[in-house]
Amino acid sequence: MASNIPLDQYMSRTVKRYSSLFTLPSHRRIVVLLCGVCVLGGGSGVFFLNPSYYGFTMGVIFGMIFFSITLVSDLIIHQCWMKTDPIFNLRRCSGLSLFSCLTWFGFILLGSLISAALESSDVWVRLLLLGFPAALILRLLVFSTTSFASFRRVFVSSLLQPVLCIVPVVSMSSSIGYSLGVHLLLFLPLSILIASLTVSLFVFFVNRVGRESLGVDSLLVFRVFMANWAEDLNEPLESLLERFGHKQNIKLSLLAFRVGKRIKAFMVVPALHPGPFKNVGSSQLPHLLQTALENKLQCTVSVPHGLSGHELDLTSQLQNKKIVEGVLDSIDFLLFDSKATRFTRTRKNGTWASCQIFGDCALLTLTLSPKTMEDLPQALDNMIVDEAEKRGLSSAIVIDAHNCIEGPFDPKEVITPLSIAAVTSLEQASAHKPSPFEIGAAKVIPKEYTIKEGMGPGGITVIVARIGDQKTAYVTIDGNNMIAGLREKILSLLREIGIVDGEVLTTDTHMVSGVILTPRGYHPIGEVMDQAKLINYVREAAIRALDDLEPAQASWRIVTIPDVKVIGEKQIEDLGLLAEKTAKQAKKLAIALFPATSALLTILLMLL
C-alpha cells in the first residue's frame, strides 16, 4: 500500500506521545503521591521561607488543606461533569491533579528559595500566584484535547481545583505577614482569561490541520483513538471509520470436508484484512468466523489469512456481522468430491508455493519463510485464480501463510517469484492423478497464552490430509505473523510424527495489535512464548488429527458479500499523515504560544 504509516502504527505513535496521561498507577497510589506532593511541597516551601518549627508546621497544614481541596474537587469533577466521559474516570482526574499540583508546588518551592536568598516574601507570593495559571493551562490543555465533554464542562473541570486552592493561598500569605492586595488579586481573573485564550488558540490551530485534510477536528481523531486504547471502547473510533469508509464487495473462499453427512473440518479464507487493531473493525473477524461456524457446524474451523492489506480493514462491528451472516448463509454445500491430488511444493528465488487440488479446486499456500512475509496484494490472488481456471480448474483458494517476520519487507520484490512458484506448483499438482483422501482435524487452545503474548482466542487448529501414503498438515495459529525460524521447527516436528509436509499459517488477527507498548505494537507468535511448549501444543493437535483420519469428501465455494464498508487505502494513509502533521503543528504552537504566555503573565505580575 502507498502509506508508510499503517493505522496500527499511527495508534502506537499516538499512544507513545500521550502515554504519561494514561499509563497511570492505581487510584490509591495516585492519592498517596498527591498527598506527598502537597504535604512535602507545602512544608518545604514555607520552611525555606521561615526556617522554624512554626514555619514547617504551617507549611504542612497548608499542604494538607491543598490536598483535601484537590481530593474534593476531583470527586466533584468526576461526579458532576466527567461521569459519562469515556476517558476521564476518577483515577485520571486525580492523575491530572497530581501533575498540576507538581507544577504549582514547583513554583512555590522556587519562590521560597529565591525569597529566602533575598530575605523577602514578595517573590514567594508572586511565584505562588504565577503557579496558578501554569496549573490551569495544564488542566485546560489536557481536558480540552482528550475529553469528550462540552466546552463548558471542560472549562469548569479545569478551573475548579485551582480556584478552590486560592483560599489556602490567601490564608498562607496572611500567616506569613503578607497581605495580598487588590492589585495582586486582580492577577487571578486576568490569568484565567489569558490561560483560556492560549489553550483555545492551541486547540483551534491543531484542529485546523484535521479540518483541512480530512474535514474533521484533529483532536476528535485523537480522542477516539484514546478512548479505544485507554478503555477498549471501539464505538467512537468505528463511528469515525464508518464516516471515512467506502463500500466494496468482499470475497471469501470456503472449503468444507465432509465425512458421511457430517462436516468434519472447514476452512475460510477471507480476502479482507483482519485489522486495524485490538477490537476495532475486522480485527476480531477470524475468531468471530471461527466461533460462528464451530457453533453451527460442530467441527474444527480454520481461518487463515487471504491476500489483502490494511486497505481492506472493515470499519465496524456492523460490517463484521455482514460477513459472518453472509458466510453462515452460504454453507449449504450440495456437491462434494471424494478425490484430491498429492501435496506439491515449489521454490523460486527464496519464495515457496504449495498446492493441493481437492476435486477441481486448488488450495495454495504462499510463504517467504525464513524471510519476512507481510500482506500480499489481491492482484496476485487474481492472477493465480486466472491461472487455475486456464488449467481447467473451477477456482483456486490462495492463502498468505503470514508466517515469518524478520526485518523489512518489500512486496514488489517477491510478486514475480511468488507468481512463478504458484503457477509451477499448480502445474505439478495438476500432473498428479486424483485419489481418494482422508481428513483428520483437531484444535488446541493454550490457556497460558493470551493476546498480550500474541495468541488470539482461536488457538491452534490442525487439518491433516492423507492421499495414499502421503500425510500433509495445514497448521493454523491464531496470531499476527510468527518469529523467524519457528515455522521450520514446527514442520520438522510434523515430520517426526509421520507428516511429510504441510504449511504453518497464521490468521493475521489484529486482536493482538495495539495491546502492548512496543515498537511493533504486538508480539508475533513465538516471540515471547516458550517455543518448545508451543511446539508441543502443535504436536498434540497434530497427533489428535492423525488419530481422527477418516475417508472424506470436499466441497468449495467462493462467496461474495456486497456493499461491505472498508477503511480504504487513501483513508489509512490520510489518518497516518494526520498524526504526523498534527504532532508537528502542536510542537510549533507549543514553542510559540506557551513561552509567550509565560512571559506575558510574568510581566503582568511584576507590574501589579
N, C-alpha and C positions, 0 to 999 in steps of 0.2 A: 504494500500500500504506500501511498505517497507520503503520509505523515511520518515524521521521525519521532513523534511523541504519542504513542498509543494511549488510550484513555486510562488504562490501569497505571501507566507511568505518570500521567497527569495527576491522578489521585495521590500516588506516593509522594510526588514532589510537593503537592499542596499540603499534605499531612505533615511533612517534614518542616515546612515553613512555619506552621502554626501549632506544632505538637506541644509546645510549652503550656498552652491553654488547656489541652485535652488530655495530655498524659500527666494526670494528677494522682497524688496518693489518695487514700481514703478520706472521707469527710472528717472522721475523728482526728486523723493525723494533721489535716489542714487546720482544724481548730486549735490543736496543740501548738502548731507552728505559729499561727496567728497570735495566740496568747503570748508566746515567747517573744515575737517581734514587738508587740505593743508594750509589754512589761519591760523588757530589756531596753528597747528603744526609748521609752519614756523615762525609765530610771537613769540610764546613762546620759541621755540628752539633758536632763535637768541637773544631774550630778556634776557634769563638767562645767555647767554654768554656776552652780552653787555647791562646791565640793564639801558637803557635810551630810550628817545623818538625816537632817531635816530635808535637805535638797534631794537626796536619794529617795526618801520616803514619799515626798511629794511627787517625784517623777514616777514612781511605781504606781501611786494612786491615779495619776494622770493616765498612765498606760492602761491600767485596769478599766478605767472609765471608757477610754478609747476602744478597748477590746469589747466591752459589754455593748456599747452603742453599735459597733460593727456587727456583732452577732445578731442583735435585734434587727438591724437594718437588713441584713441578709435574709432573715426569716420573713420580714415584711415583703421584701422584693420578690422572693420566691412564691409566697402565698398570694400576693395581690397582682403582680404584673408579669411574672415569668412562669406561673404554674403550668400553663399549656404550651410553653415554648419547648420545642423538641430537643434543644441543646442545653439551655441553662437550667439544670436542676440545682438543688441546694448546694451540692458539692462544688459545682463550677462557679456558682455565685460566691461562695466562700473562698474558692481559689482565686478569683479575681480580686476579692477584697484583700487577700494576703499580699498579692503583688502591689496593689495600690497603697497598702499600709507600708510596705517595704519602701516604696517610692517616697511617701510622705515623711517617714521617720528618717530616711536618708537626708532629707533637707533639714530636719530638726537637729540631727546629730552634727551635721556640718555647721549649722548656725551656732550650736553650743560651743564647738571647738574654736570657731572664729571669735565669738563673743568672749570666751574665756581668755583668749590671747589679747584681745583689745580691751578687756575689762568693761564691756558694755553689753547690756542685754538687748539693745536695739537691733543688732544684727540677727540675734536668735529669733526675735519676734518676726522680723521681716522675712527671714528664710522659712520660718514656720508657716507664715501666710503664703509664701511662694509655693510651698509644697501642696497647698490646696488645689490650685489649677493643674499642677503636674499630675496629681492623683486623679483629678476629674477628667483630664484629657485621656489618660489611660483607660478609665472606665468607659467614657464615651466612645472611644475608638474600638474597644473590644465588643461592647454591646452593639454598636452600630454595624459592625462588619460581620458579626456572627449570629445575632439574634434574629428570629423571625417576627418579633414583636413590632408593634407600630412605633412611629417616631415618638409619640407622647410617652408610651411605656418605657421606651429606651431612655428617653431624657430623664424621666423621674427615677428610674432604676440607677442611672449613672450618678444622679445628683444627691440622692437621699443620704447615703453614708457620709460623704464629705461634708454636707451641710450640717447634719446632726453632730458631727465631730467638732464643729466650730465651737460648740458650747464648752467642752473641756479646754479648748484652746484659749478662749477668752478668760476662763476661770484661772488657768495656769498663768497667764500673763499677769493677771491681777495679783496672784500669790507671790510672784517674784518682784512685785513693786512696779510693774509696767502696765499702765492702763492704756488699752487700745483706744485711740481717738477716733472720732468720726471719719477723719481723713483716711485712716488706715482701714477702717471697716468698709469704707466705700470701695476699697480694692476688691472685696469679695464679689459683689454683683458685676463689677466690670470684668473681673477674671472669668466669671461664668459665661458672660457674653463672648469674650474673646475665645475661650476654650471651645464653645459651641460652634462659633463661626469657623474656627480652624478645622475641627473634625468634619463639619458639614462640607467645607471645601475639599477636604481629602476624599470623603466618600463620593462627592459629586464627580470629581475628575477620575477617580478609579472606576466608578460605574460607567462613565462615558466610553471607556475602552470597550466594554462589552456591548453597549448600545450601538456603537458604530460598526462593530464587526459581526455581531450576532443578533442585534435587536433586543438584547436582554441585559439587565444590570450584571456587571462582573461579580458583584458581591452576592447576588442571588445564586449564581452558579457555585460560588464558594460555599454558601450556606447549605445548599442541598447536598454537596459532597460531604461537608462536615456532619450533617445530620445522619448520613449513612455511616460514615466512619466512626462517629462517636456513639451513636445509639442504634446502629443497624436499621435505620429507617430507610426503606427503599422507595416509598411512595413519592416524597418530594423530588428526588432525582429522576425517577421514572416519569413523573409528570412533565419534567423539562425535556427528557429524551423523547417522549411521545410528541412533544411540540416540534422538535427538530427532525424527527424521523420521517421516512418516506416508505410507501408500500412497495412490496416486492413479492413475487411468487417464490416459495421455498420448496426445494426438492429434498425428499428423504427416501433413502433406499432401504427396503425391508427384505430380510432373508429369514425364512422360517424353516425349521427342521421338525418333521413330524414322525412319530412312532405310532403306528396304528392310526387311531383317530385323535391322538393327543399331541399337542405341540410340546416338544421336548426342549428346544432351545430356540432363541430368537435373537437376531442381530438387527439393530437400527443404526444406519449411518446417515446422520443429518448433514446436509450441505448448507450448514449455517455455523456460526461461531458461538460457542458457549461462554459468552463474556457480557460485559467487560470485567466485572469483579464482584466478589462477595455474593450478595443476594440481589444484585441489580440485573435487570434484563434477562438474558438467557443463560446467565452463569450457572444456574442450578438445573438447566434443562436436561443434561444427561441423566441425572438422578431422578428427575420428575418423570421422564420417559421410562426409565428402568422400573421405577416403582409402580407406575400405572399399568405397564404391561405385565409385570410379575403378578400383580393383584388380579388381573383379568385372565391371564393365561396359565398361571401357576407353573411357571417354568423359569429356567435360567435365561436372563436377558443381558445382552452385551450392547453397549452404546459407544463404539469407538468414534474417533474424530474424522469427519469428512473433510474435503478440500475446500477451505474457506478461511477468511481472515476477519479481523475486527470490524470491517465494513459491514459484515453480516451479523453483528450482535443484535439481538432483539431488544426492543425498547422497554418492555414492561412484562409483568406477570400476565397481563391480559393476552399478550402475544404468545407467551408460553402456553397458555390454556388453548389457544387456537391450534398450536402444533400438536399438543398431546391429544386433544379431541380428534383432530384430523387423522392421526396415526391409529387411534383406537377404532375409528370408523372404517379403517382400511385393512383390517387383519383377517377378514373372512376369505382366506385363500381357497380357491377351487381346484386348481391344477397343481399336482405335485409330481416330481420326477425322482426316480429311485437310483439314478446313476450320477457319478461325478468322476472327474479326472484326478490324476495324481497331482500333488503339490509341486510346483516348479519355482525355481528362484534364479534370477539373473542379476549380474553385476555390471555396471557401466560407469567408469570414471568415479568410483567412490560412492555410487548410489546403488541401491538394491530395490528390486521389484519382485514380488512373489505373486503367483496366480494359481487359482484352483477353480475349475468350472463345475458348477452344480446345475445339471440339466443343460440349459443353454444360456446361463447367466454366469459371467466371470466375476470372481471375487479377487480383487487385487489389493496388496498392501505395498506401500512405498516407505522407504526409510533411508536415512543417510548415516545411521549409526556406524561407527563411533564418532561421527562428526555431528555438529549441531543441526537440529532439524526444527524449524518453526513452521508457521502456517504456509500452506501451498495454495496457489491461486486456482479458482474454479475453472479457468481456461484449460488447465492441464487435465482436470476431470473430464471436461467436454471432449477433449482430443482423444483420451483413452476410450471413452464410451463410443465415439465415432469409429475408432479402430476396431473395437469389438464387434460392432454392427457390420462393418465391412467383411468380417470373417464369419458371418452367418449367425452370430450370437444375438439374442434378443436385447441384451443390455450388459452393462458392467457395473459393479459396485466397487468404488475406489476408496481406499482408506489411507489417510495420512497417519502413519504409525505414531508420529509425535513422541518419539521415544529416546531422544538424546539431546542434551543441551550442554554445550561446552564452547563458549566463545561466540564470536559474531556469526551472522547468517545472512547470506545474500541469495534470495530466491532466483535471481536472474542467472546465476552461475550453475544452478542444478536443474533447471527446467528441461533443457535439451537432453542431458544424460538420463534423467528420470523418464522422459518420454521414450527414449530408445530402449531403456531397460524394461519398461512396462510393455511395450509392443513385442519385444523379444520374448518376454515371459508369457504373453498371450499366445504367441505362435507355438511355443514349446508345450504349453498346456493343451492347446488345441490338437497337437500331434498325438497326444495320448488317447488311447481308447477308453471311453467312459465305462465305469464298472459300478456295481452295487457298492454302497458305502454304509458305514455305521457312524453314529454320533453319540458322544457322551458329553455331559456338561455338569459343571459344579460351580458353586460360589462360596467364597470365604470372606468374612468381614473381620479384619484385625481390630480388636477392640481398643488396643493401646494407641492406635494411630488416628489422629483427627485432622481437620483441615489445617490446623497450625503446623502439623508435621508434613502436610502436603497431600494427605489422602482424603478424598471425598467419601461420603457415606455409602457409595456403591460398592466399595471394597474391591475384591479380585474375582473376576469370572474367567473360567477356562472352558472353551469348547474344543473337544478333540474329535477329529475326523479320521476314520480308518478306511483306506482304499487298498484292498489286497493286503500286503504285508507292511504298507506304509502308514505310520501314525503321525499325524501333524496336529499342532495345537494353536489356537488363537487365544492368547492370554490378554485380557483387558483389565487395566488397573485404573481406578477412578482417581485421576490426578492430572496435573498440568505438567507434562513432559517428565523426563527421567534424567537422572545424573548419568554422565558418560560411563560406559562400561557395564552398567547394571543389566542392560538387555542381553549382552553376551553371556553374563553369568547365569541368567535365567535360562537361556537356550541351552547352555552346557548342562544345567541341572535336568532339563527335559530329556536330553539325550541319555542321561544316566538311567532314566526310568523307562526308556524304550520309545520315546517320542523323537523321531529322527529330525524333524524340522518344525517350523512354525514361525509365528511372529509375536512380539510383545508390543502391545498397543496401550495408549492412554486415551482417556475420554477428552482431555484438554479442559476439564471442568475449571471454571474460574471462581468456584466457591472458595478455593484456597487462595485466591489472589486478593491483595489489598488487606489481608488479615494481619500480617506482621510487618513491622518496620524494618525492612532490609532493602538493600539496593534493588533487588529483583522484585520484592513485594510478596514473595511466596517461596516455598521450598519445593523444588521438583521431587518426584518420587526417588527415595534413596539418599537424599542429601543429608537429612538429619535422622533418618530411620536406621535401625540396626539392619544392615543389608542381609546378613546371614539369617536373621529371624524372618525378614520379608520373603526371602527366597524359600524358606521352609513353608511359609503360608502358600506360596505358589505351588510348591511341591504337593502340599496337602490337597489343594483344589485339583491339581492335575491327576493325582492318583485316584481321587474320587471320580473324576470324569472318565478315566480309563476303566474303572470298575463299572461304570454306568453305560458302556458302549452297547448300542443296540442297532439293528438294521433300521435305516431311516430313509425318509424322502425329503426333498427340498422344494420350496416354492419361494418365489420372489415377486417383488412389486416395487415400482418406482412411483411414489406418491408426491403430488404437488399441492401444497397448501397455498391458496391465492390470498393476495392482499394482506400479507403479514408485514407489520411495521418493523423496519430495521433502522439502526442509527445512521448508517451510511458513512462512506469513506471521507467525504468532504466535511461532514459534521464532526467526525472524530478529529480530523486534522484541525478544524477551526477551534474546537474545545481545547485541544492541546496547545495551540498557538495562543489562545486567550490566556492561559495560565502564565505563559512567559511574558506576554505583553502587559498583563495586569501587574505582575511582580516588578517589572521594570518601571512602570508608571508609579506604583506605590513607593518604590525606592526613591525616585526623583522627587515625588511630592514630600516624602518624609524629610529628605535632605533640605528642601526649600522651605517647607511650612513650619516644621516644629522648632528649628533653631530661631527662625524669625519670630515665632510666637513667644519663645522663651525670652528673647531679647526685649520684645515689646512689654511683656509682663514685668521683667526686671526693671526696666526704665520707669514704667508706671509706678511700681512700688517705691522706687527711690525718690520719685517726685512727690509722692504723697506724704 
